[in-house]
Amino acid sequence: MSAPRTSARMRVSGALTGPSDTLSRGGGRGCGDFEVIASLDLLNGNVVRLRRGAFDDVTTYGDPATVLQRLNIPKGARLHVVDLDGSRSGAPRELDTIARLNGYRLQVGGGIRSAADARAWLNAGAQKVVIGTIAADAPDELARIVDAIGAEHAIAAIDVNGDEIRVDGWTRGAARSIDAVIENLERLGIEELLATDINRDGMLGGPSLDLYRRLAAKTNMRLIASGGVTTLGDVVSLARNPAIGGAIVGRALLDVRITYEQATARAALRDALPERVIPCLDVRDGRVVKGVQFRELRDAGDPVECARRYEAEGADELVMLDVSATDTGRATALATVERVAEALFIPLTVGGGVRTLDDFRALLRAGADRVAINTAAVRDPQLIARCAREFGVQAVVLSCDADGDGNVIVRSGKESVALNAVDWCRKAEELGAGEILLTSVARDGTASGFDLSLIRAVASAVSIGVIASGGAGNAKHFREAIEIGGARAVLAASLFHDRVLTISDAKAAMAAANIPVREVTQCSM
C-alpha cells in the first residue's frame, strides 16, 4: 500500500473517514430535545398490549410498577399511559393505578370526554392529559376542557388511517378532516400533537415517517410519534426529523427488542456519524460488469476509471467484488486491486475468492482497507473468527447474499444453502465480523428498491453496521434503506454506472431528510 493512501485516511470508531470530512444535513435541532417516551397501556390494573386495537388479542405484562422496574425506566422519565377500558367506555377507569406512579412525568389518555375527566387525571398525578376523540370530533367540548385545565396541560392525539382520523377506539371515522382538526388545535394554543398510524401500531414494522412529514407541512405543533417503533434505527430516524419532539415506544421495550437506555443514548447521538453512500464495482477479468440478479453480465468500464469518477463525485467508500473468483476457483485478481487502490484516497473494501488467512492478507497488502468474505465463511464459519483475530474486527466484512425468502445464497448467486440470512448475520457478528454487506439477489439490478424487510430484520438482529445492497433505483430508495431499513450505508452499482443518479444526488436526498452525510474534500492524487 502506498504511503499517500495510508496517510490520507484514519479510522474513527470502527468507521473509515477522512480528516477533512464535514457533515451535511438538512436542518435539525440540538441534541437533548428529543424524548423517548415509554408507553404503558393499562387494562384492569395491568400493563397490556392490544394488537391493532383488538381487545380480544391481548398480551399481559404485569402490574405497572413491576414492568417499569424490569424495563429500568428511571424516575423523572416521561411516560405515556393509556386507560384502554376508559377509552372504550368513555370514562376514566385507572385513576388509582395512575396515583401510584408518582415520580414519573405522566401524560395520560383514555376516556376523556369532559373537563371533569381531565381534572380527574390531573388530580391523580398526571402532568398532561391526552385528548383524542374529543379533539377530533367535538371542538366546542375541547375548548371547554382547555379553558378548564389550560392548554399547557393538554396534548391532542389523532389516530390516522390514510387521510382519515379514526376515533372511539378506531371504531369509526371522525366527522372532521385532519386539516380542520389541526386548525382548531392551533387556535386553542395546544402545543403538542400525538399522531399514530393505526396500521403501524403494535406491528413492529417501523414508524410512519411519511405521515409525520405530511403533518409537519401542516402545523408547527411539536409532533409526538407513535406506532411501529421496533429498532434503534427507528428511534434515530424519528429523532432526525426536526418537527418530531418525541417517540412513544411500547411493545419494542416490553418485549426487550431495545432498551430505554439504548434508545435514549442513540437519540442523543443521532448525528454522531454520517451515513455512507458506496458505489460497487463488480469485476470480472479486470473489467467492471453489471447484470440483473447476478446474471447476463455486461461490460461497464475500466475499474480504475470508474473508481476515480466515483471518488470525484463524493463516494465515501468503494466496494470491489470479483464476481468470478469464487465460481472459477481462483484468487481475486490482485493486480486489479493494486491498480484501483493506488488510484484512490477513499477506503476500499474488496471481496471475491477469499478462502484463507493468506488470501485475506494478500488483499490487504494489495491495498484493500477491508476484506469481504462470503462463500468460504458459509463453508467454514471459523474463518471469520480467524480473520478477526489476525487482522482486527474492523477489517472483516461479511458479504451476505440472500434470496427472496431470506435464505443465504453463495457462489455469486448460483447456490442456495439451508441457512437463514438473519441467523447467519447474527452468528457472523458473534464470530467477529465488523460489518454486514447485505445483498438481496432478487432485487439486484432491478431498480425496484431495496428489500426493506430483509434489511430491517438483519439490522435489528445485529449491533454492527449493515450496508444495504441490491435494488437501488432512485434517490428515495437510499433514504428508505437508512430511515426504514436501519442500514448504516447504502450501496449501488447499475444506478451509478449508467449515470441515472449521481452520488451527489443520493446524498442531497438523504441530507434533505435530515440524514447526516459526509461531504468529502477532494484529495490530490
C-alpha positions in Angstrom: 0.0 0.0 0.0 1.5 3.4 -1.0 2.2 6.0 1.7 -0.1 8.7 0.3 -3.2 6.4 0.5 -2.3 5.3 4.0 -1.8 8.7 5.4 -4.8 10.2 3.7 -7.3 8.3 5.9 -7.9 7.5 9.6 -10.2 5.2 11.4 -12.9 6.6 13.7 -15.0 4.3 16.0 -14.8 1.5 13.5 -15.8 3.7 10.5 -13.3 4.8 7.9 -13.2 8.5 7.4 -11.0 11.3 6.1 -9.5 14.1 8.2 -11.2 16.9 6.1 -14.7 15.4 6.1 -17.6 17.6 7.1 -21.2 16.7 7.8 -24.1 17.9 5.6 -27.6 17.7 6.9 -30.9 19.2 6.0 -31.5 21.0 9.3 -32.2 19.6 12.8 -32.2 20.5 16.4 -29.6 20.4 19.1 -29.2 17.1 20.9 -31.2 16.5 24.1 -34.6 17.9 23.0 -36.0 14.6 21.6 -37.6 12.4 24.2 -38.0 8.6 24.2 -41.4 8.1 25.9 -42.2 4.7 27.3 -45.8 3.6 26.8 -47.9 1.7 29.2 -51.4 0.5 28.1 -53.5 -0.3 31.1 -56.3 -2.8 31.4 -57.7 -4.0 34.7 -54.7 -2.6 36.5 -52.1 -4.4 34.3 -49.8 -3.4 31.5 -51.0 -4.9 28.3 -50.7 -4.6 24.5 -53.5 -4.9 22.1 -52.7 -6.0 18.6 -54.1 -3.3 16.3 -56.5 -2.2 19.0 -58.3 -5.5 19.3 -59.5 -6.3 22.9 -59.6 -10.0 22.1 -55.9 -10.0 21.1 -54.2 -9.1 24.4 -50.7 -9.7 25.8 -50.4 -9.1 29.5 -47.0 -8.0 31.0 -47.9 -7.4 34.7 -48.5 -4.5 37.1 -47.0 -1.1 36.1 -44.5 -0.8 39.0 -43.0 -4.2 38.2 -42.9 -3.5 34.5 -41.2 -0.1 35.0 -38.6 -1.7 37.2 -37.9 -4.5 34.8 -37.5 -2.1 31.9 -35.2 0.1 34.0 -37.2 3.3 33.3 -35.7 6.0 35.6 -37.8 8.2 37.8 -38.3 11.6 36.2 -38.8 10.0 32.8 -41.8 10.9 30.7 -44.4 8.1 30.5 -47.3 7.8 28.1 -50.2 5.9 29.9 -53.4 4.8 28.2 -56.5 3.7 30.0 -57.8 1.2 27.5 -61.1 0.4 29.2 -61.6 4.1 29.7 -61.1 4.7 26.1 -63.7 2.1 25.2 -66.2 3.1 27.9 -65.8 6.9 27.8 -64.9 7.4 31.5 -61.6 7.2 33.4 -61.0 3.7 34.9 -57.4 3.6 36.1 -57.2 6.6 38.4 -55.9 4.5 41.4 -53.2 3.0 39.2 -52.0 6.4 38.0 -51.9 7.7 41.6 -49.4 5.0 42.4 -47.0 6.0 39.6 -45.5 9.0 41.4 -42.1 10.2 40.4 -42.7 10.0 36.7 -43.8 12.7 34.3 -47.2 11.3 33.2 -49.3 12.0 30.2 -52.5 10.1 30.4 -55.2 9.3 27.9 -58.3 7.3 27.6 -61.9 8.1 28.5 -61.5 11.9 28.5 -64.8 13.3 27.3 -65.2 16.4 29.6 -63.3 18.9 31.7 -64.2 16.8 34.8 -62.5 13.8 33.3 -59.4 15.8 32.5 -59.2 17.2 36.0 -59.6 13.7 37.5 -56.4 12.6 35.7 -54.5 15.7 36.7 -55.6 15.3 40.3 -54.5 11.7 40.2 -50.9 12.8 39.4 -50.8 13.3 35.6 -49.0 16.3 34.3 -50.8 16.3 31.0 -53.9 14.7 29.5 -54.0 13.2 26.0 -57.3 14.0 24.3 -58.2 12.0 21.2 -61.9 11.6 20.2 -63.0 15.0 21.6 -60.0 16.7 19.9 -61.1 15.3 16.5 -64.9 15.3 16.9 -66.1 17.9 19.4 -64.3 21.2 19.0 -66.6 23.0 21.5 -66.1 20.5 24.2 -62.3 20.6 23.6 -62.4 24.3 24.1 -64.2 23.9 27.4 -61.5 21.4 28.5 -58.7 23.7 27.5 -60.3 26.6 29.3 -60.6 24.5 32.4 -57.1 23.0 32.7 -55.0 25.2 30.4 -53.6 24.4 27.0 -50.2 23.6 28.6 -51.8 20.5 30.2 -53.4 19.2 27.0 -51.9 17.0 24.3 -54.1 16.4 21.2 -54.0 12.9 19.8 -55.1 11.7 16.3 -55.2 8.2 15.1 -54.7 8.2 11.4 -55.7 5.7 8.7 -54.6 7.1 5.4 -56.2 10.6 5.2 -58.9 9.8 7.8 -58.8 10.3 11.6 -60.3 7.3 13.5 -62.0 7.8 16.9 -63.7 5.8 19.6 -61.0 3.1 19.8 -60.6 3.2 16.0 -64.2 2.0 15.5 -65.3 4.9 13.3 -64.1 7.8 11.2 -64.0 11.3 12.7 -66.5 13.9 11.4 -63.8 16.4 10.7 -60.8 16.4 8.4 -57.2 16.4 9.6 -56.7 20.0 8.4 -59.8 21.2 10.2 -58.7 19.5 13.4 -55.2 20.9 13.3 -56.5 24.4 12.6 -58.7 24.3 15.7 -55.9 22.8 17.9 -53.6 25.7 16.9 -56.3 28.3 17.6 -56.7 26.8 21.1 -52.9 27.1 21.8 -52.3 23.3 22.1 -48.6 22.8 21.5 -48.2 19.0 21.1 -49.8 16.7 18.7 -49.5 12.9 19.2 -50.1 11.1 15.9 -50.5 7.4 15.4 -50.7 5.5 12.1 -53.0 2.7 13.2 -51.7 0.4 10.6 -48.3 0.5 12.2 -49.3 0.5 15.9 -48.1 -2.7 17.7 -47.0 -4.2 14.4 -43.2 -3.6 14.8 -42.9 -2.7 11.1 -41.4 0.7 11.6 -42.9 4.2 12.2 -44.9 6.1 9.5 -42.2 8.6 8.6 -44.3 9.9 5.6 -47.2 10.7 8.0 -45.0 12.9 10.1 -43.6 14.7 7.1 -47.2 15.4 5.9 -48.2 16.7 9.4 -45.0 18.8 9.7 -46.1 20.5 6.5 -49.4 21.4 8.0 -48.5 22.6 11.5 -45.8 23.9 13.7 -47.0 22.0 16.7 -44.5 19.7 18.3 -45.2 16.2 17.0 -45.0 13.1 19.1 -44.7 9.9 17.0 -46.5 6.8 17.9 -46.7 3.3 16.4 -44.3 0.9 14.8 -41.1 1.7 16.6 -39.1 -1.6 16.7 -35.4 -0.8 16.4 -32.8 1.7 17.5 -32.7 2.8 13.8 -36.4 3.8 14.1 -35.6 6.0 17.1 -32.8 7.6 15.2 -34.9 8.2 12.1 -37.6 9.9 14.1 -35.1 11.9 16.2 -33.6 13.3 13.0 -36.9 14.9 11.9 -36.8 18.4 13.5 -40.6 18.5 13.7 -40.7 15.4 16.0 -40.1 16.1 19.7 -40.6 12.6 21.0 -41.5 9.0 20.2 -43.8 6.7 22.0 -42.2 3.3 22.4 -44.3 0.4 23.7 -44.0 -3.2 22.5 -40.4 -2.9 21.5 -39.5 -2.0 25.1 -41.9 -4.5 26.7 -40.5 -7.4 24.5 -37.0 -6.1 25.1 -36.2 -5.7 21.5 -34.5 -2.5 22.5 -33.9 -0.9 25.9 -34.8 2.5 27.2 -31.1 3.3 27.9 -30.1 2.3 24.4 -32.9 4.3 22.8 -32.2 7.5 24.7 -28.4 7.2 24.0 -28.9 6.6 20.3 -31.4 9.5 20.0 -28.8 11.8 21.6 -26.1 10.7 19.2 -28.3 10.6 16.1 -25.9 12.7 14.1 -22.6 11.5 15.6 -21.6 9.5 12.5 -22.6 10.2 8.9 -24.3 7.6 6.8 -22.3 6.4 3.7 -23.0 6.2 0.0 -20.9 3.4 -1.6 -20.6 2.6 -5.3 -19.8 -1.1 -6.1 -17.6 -2.4 -8.8 -18.3 -6.0 -9.8 -15.2 -7.0 -11.6 -14.6 -9.9 -14.0 -11.4 -10.5 -15.9 -10.2 -7.0 -15.0 -13.3 -5.2 -16.2 -16.3 -3.8 -14.4 -19.5 -5.7 -15.2 -23.1 -5.5 -14.2 -26.2 -7.6 -14.7 -29.6 -8.4 -13.2 -29.8 -10.9 -10.3 -26.1 -11.8 -10.8 -26.8 -12.9 -14.4 -26.4 -11.5 -18.0 -23.3 -9.5 -17.1 -22.4 -6.6 -19.4 -19.3 -4.5 -19.6 -19.4 -1.3 -17.6 -15.9 0.1 -18.0 -12.4 0.1 -16.6 -12.3 -0.3 -12.8 -9.7 2.5 -12.3 -11.6 5.0 -14.4 -14.9 4.1 -12.6 -13.2 4.4 -9.2 -11.7 7.8 -9.9 -15.1 9.1 -11.1 -16.9 7.9 -8.0 -14.3 9.4 -5.7 -14.6 12.7 -7.5 -18.4 12.6 -7.1 -18.1 12.2 -3.4 -18.2 8.5 -2.7 -17.5 7.6 1.0 -16.0 4.3 0.2 -15.7 1.8 -2.7 -16.6 -1.8 -2.7 -15.0 -4.0 -5.4 -16.1 -7.6 -5.8 -14.5 -10.2 -8.1 -17.7 -11.9 -9.2 -16.0 -14.8 -10.9 -13.2 -15.6 -8.4 -15.3 -18.0 -6.3 -17.1 -19.6 -9.2 -13.9 -20.4 -11.1 -11.9 -21.4 -8.1 -9.2 -18.8 -8.5 -7.9 -16.0 -6.3 -9.0 -12.4 -6.7 -7.0 -10.6 -9.3 -4.5 -8.8 -7.1 -3.2 -6.7 -9.9 -6.6 -5.1 -10.4 -6.9 -4.4 -6.7 -3.5 -2.8 -6.7 -4.4 -0.5 -9.7 -7.6 0.6 -8.0 -6.0 1.1 -4.6 -3.3 3.2 -6.0 -5.8 5.5 -7.7 -7.9 6.2 -4.6 -7.8 8.1 -1.3 -11.2 6.8 -0.1 -11.5 3.5 1.7 -11.6 0.3 -0.4 -13.3 -2.9 0.5 -12.5 -5.9 -1.7 -14.1 -9.4 -1.9 -14.2 -12.5 -4.0 -12.4 -15.8 -3.8 -11.2 -15.3 -0.2 -10.7 -18.8 1.4 -7.8 -18.5 3.8 -5.9 -16.1 6.0 -3.3 -15.8 3.2 -6.0 -14.7 0.7 -7.2 -12.1 3.2 -3.6 -10.9 3.9 -2.8 -10.7 0.2 -5.7 -8.3 -0.4 -4.7 -6.0 2.4 -1.2 -5.9 1.1 -2.5 -5.1 -2.4 -4.2 -2.0 -0.9 -7.6 -3.1 0.4 -8.7 -1.5 3.7 -11.2 -4.1 4.4 -12.0 -7.6 3.0 -15.4 -9.1 2.4 -15.8 -12.8 2.8 -18.9 -14.8 1.6 -18.9 -18.4 0.3 -15.8 -19.6 2.3 -17.3 -18.2 5.5 -20.5 -20.2 5.0 -18.4 -23.3 4.4 -16.2 -22.6 7.4 -17.6 -20.0 9.8 -14.5 -20.0 11.9 -12.7 -18.3 9.0 -14.4 -15.1 10.3 -13.0 -15.6 13.8 -9.5 -16.3 12.5 -9.5 -13.2 10.3 -10.8 -11.1 13.1 -8.1 -12.3 15.4 -5.4 -11.8 12.9 -6.4 -8.5 11.2 -8.9 -6.9 13.6 -12.7 -6.8 13.6 -12.7 -3.5 11.6 -11.1 -5.3 8.6 -13.7 -8.1 8.4 -16.9 -7.6 6.3 -19.4 -10.4 6.0 -20.8 -10.4 2.5 -24.3 -12.0 2.8 -26.3 -12.6 -0.4 -30.0 -13.6 0.3 -32.8 -14.8 -1.9 -36.4 -13.6 -1.8 -37.2 -16.0 1.1 -34.4 -14.7 3.2 -32.1 -17.7 2.7 -28.4 -17.4 2.1 -27.0 -17.8 -1.5 -23.4 -18.5 -2.2 -21.1 -18.8 -5.3 -22.2 -15.5 -6.8 -25.8 -16.3 -6.6 -25.6 -19.9 -8.0 -26.2 -22.0 -4.9 -28.8 -21.7 -2.2 -28.0 -23.1 1.2 -30.3 -24.1 4.1 -29.3 -21.1 6.2 -31.4 -18.1 7.2 -29.8 -14.8 6.4 -30.7 -13.1 9.7 -29.4 -16.1 11.8 -26.2 -16.1 9.7 -25.6 -12.4 10.1 -26.1 -12.7 13.9 -23.7 -15.6 14.1 -21.1 -13.7 11.9 -21.2 -10.8 14.4 -20.5 -13.2 17.3 -17.6 -14.6 15.4 -16.0 -11.2 14.8 -17.5 -9.6 11.6 -17.2 -5.8 11.8 -19.9 -5.0 9.3 -22.5 -6.8 7.1 -22.7 -6.2 3.3 -26.3 -7.4 2.8 -27.5 -8.0 -0.8 -30.9 -9.0 -2.0 -30.2 -11.1 -5.0 -33.9 -10.9 -6.1 -33.6 -7.1 -6.2 -30.1 -6.9 -7.7 -30.1 -4.7 -10.8 -33.9 -4.3 -10.9 -34.0 -0.7 -9.7 -37.2 -1.7 -7.8 -35.9 -0.6 -4.4 -34.0 -2.2 -1.5 -35.6 -5.2 0.3 -36.5 -3.2 3.4 -38.0 -6.1 5.3 -34.7 -8.0 4.9 -32.6 -5.0 5.9 -34.8 -4.3 8.9 -34.7 -7.9 10.0 -30.9 -8.1 9.9 -30.3 -4.5 11.3 -32.5 -5.3 14.3 -30.7 -8.6 14.9 -27.1 -7.2 15.0 -25.4 -4.3 16.6 -22.8 -3.8 13.9 -23.5 -1.7 10.8 -25.4 -3.0 7.8 -24.7 -1.9 4.2 -27.8 -2.2 2.1 -27.3 -3.6 -1.4 -29.5 -4.7 -4.3 -32.3 -2.8 -6.0 -31.5 0.9 -5.8 -33.4 2.7 -8.5 -33.8 6.3 -7.3 -32.8 8.7 -4.5 -35.8 7.8 -2.4 -34.6 4.3 -2.2 -31.4 5.4 -0.5 -33.3 7.4 2.1 -35.7 4.4 2.8 -32.8 2.0 3.4 -31.5 4.2 6.1 -34.8 5.5 7.6 -36.9 2.4 7.3 -34.4 -0.4 6.9 -32.0 0.8 9.6 -28.9 0.4 7.3 -25.8 2.5 8.1 -24.7 2.7 4.5 -26.2 2.2 1.0 -24.6 0.6 -2.0 -25.4 0.7 -5.7 -23.9 -0.2 -9.0 -26.0 0.0 -12.1 -27.7 3.2 -11.0 -24.3 4.9 -10.8 -22.7 3.1 -13.7 -25.5 4.1 -16.1 -25.5 7.7 -14.7 -29.1 7.5 -13.8 -28.2 9.1 -10.5 -25.0 10.6 -9.1 -23.6 10.1 -5.7 -24.2 13.8 -5.1 -27.9 13.3 -6.0 -28.2 10.5 -3.5 -26.5 12.5 -0.7 -28.7 15.5 -1.4 -31.8 13.5 -1.0 -30.5 12.0 2.3 -29.5 15.4 3.6 -32.9 16.8 2.8 -34.4 14.1 5.0 -32.1 15.2 7.8 -29.8 12.2 7.4 -26.2 13.3 8.1 -23.9 12.6 5.1 -20.3 13.4 4.6 -19.0 16.0 2.1 -15.5 14.8 1.2 -12.9 17.4 0.3 -11.0 16.2 -2.7 -7.5 14.9 -2.1 -4.8 15.4 -4.6 -3.7 12.3 -6.4 
